[in-house]
Amino acid sequence: MNARRASVICVALGFVALLAASAWAGGRSLSLRQLPEPVRTALFRFANGGPILSVVPKAGRGRAAYEADAVVGGRETAITVTSTGKLVSKRTLREGKVTTREVPVGARDALAKGGKGGTIKAIDRRTEDGRTVYRAHVARRGKQLHVRATPTGTLISTMAAGEDTEGEADDDQNDEIDEDALTIDQVPEAVRLTILSAAGGGQILAIERESNAGSVVYKAELRINGVDVEIRIAEDGSLLSPEIDNQDDEDEHEGDDGENGDQDHQD
């Protein structure tokens, strides 16, 4: 009986190990909630409160590790820690040409939005005023555009190639330039922590600062599990109002109301 039981346990453990190895081999990005507590705590600490864009499990030298893509002091940084939270390495990502897969999802979406349907020919990772910026070279309607975005997905500008930052692009492009947009590094620490907590492993699309009757409120647009959410945060970090974008549902309800109204009118 004991031998049979031991055999069953060995088979079960082997199956679990196989599943774990498969997950690690896939190198899939994990949400912050999926991370072991020591790993999550260590990444927040080594990121100095900056946004964590993605985390991928790594295996090497006989030990498990996690590599995070984070923004530390405005610079995109790769942070690797062990499963117990010990720091393995922390390095600023190199500048120069990068592939689309090397660009964080938020920045990738912002560059596509700024390009307005154009074809992205190349993407550079560069440092501007001490911060990491992605610049895409886009071909659109016979013109060459330069689109700039932060790693967290804030669109900085869309300019015609050859124009400096003080010049003007065509009117169609100027619609995309948002001078009031903030990066996660530019908001107060209390606000930043609330935004990061609300976003979890989701995407931070945009952050804006609003002033009303002498009070300052920060508005953040997030995308969590494919759902767009807008939150408003006070200067002290208090969450004021989350709103979920249910435009499709609203349109359906409006349609239903319209039909019901017509029926009532006919009656």
Secondary structure by P-SEA (a helix, b strand, c coil): caaaaaaaaaaaaaaaaaaaaaaaaaccccccccccaaaaaaaaaaaccccccbbbbbbccccccccccccccccbbbbbbcccccccccccccccccccccccaaaaaaaaaaaccccccbbbbbbcccbbbbbbbcccccbbbbbbbcccccccccccccccccccccccccccccccccccccccaaaaaaaaaaaccccccbbbbbbcccbbbbbbbbbcccbbbbbbbccccccccccccaaaaaaaaaaaaaaaaaaaaac
